[in-house]
């Protein structure tokens, strides 16, 4: 039995969290914002009560309706994304492995049934968060948005990396407001993909998300800085932006 009085959320004592979870179960979409304010504000901070809520969130997800499942999975995924990796002692991903496995299975199933690109990418990030995949569980949304901002590893200039169906390039000025100097992106060859990039490409292709699969090749491809000409890996610069 969880001693909620010994745990904390964003507002202090977590004694009220069981009642909050009850209300969330009854109305996931209506109570979602309040739940996140307490357990995972701005989707980037979690507390002891946040992780302790994962078993209950797994129960709610498992017994709820298809219409409310997304709200539950997105809440649980945001919490899981704040967890230290499984290699860390006492990682919540290990402590709460059983409910996370349930949430992962439900997300995996929902993902295969989702056609809309934005929701698909969000669910894919949730899936990765339950697996403990760091950084990419928060940064794949650029695939759907079609843009990343990165720094050049050579001269340090800020660049826009644009991944689009009508053209993929990088530039150092606001391309939406003016004509700018562009440097092309070079997609990774399918046979060169390995590890997570290969898995993402294969999954996206199998689920009929050809546009996103196409974008993955550019995300894990290469480019050159328009200002200094330095060659760089797009994915490595995205990752560098998350490292203090």
Secondary structure, 3 states (H helix, E strand, C coil): CCCHHHCEECCEECCCHHHHHHHHHHCHHHHHHHHHHHHCHHHCCCCHHHHHCHHHHHHHHHHCCHHHHHHHHHHHHHHHHCCCCCCCCCCHHHHCHHHHHHHHHHHHHHHHCCCCHHHHHHHHHHHHHHHCCCCHHHHCHHHHHCEEEEECCCCCCEEEEEEECCEEEEECCCCCCCCCCCEECECCCHHHCCHHHHHHHHHHHHCCCHHHHHHHHHHCCEEECCCCCCEEEHHHHHHHCCCC
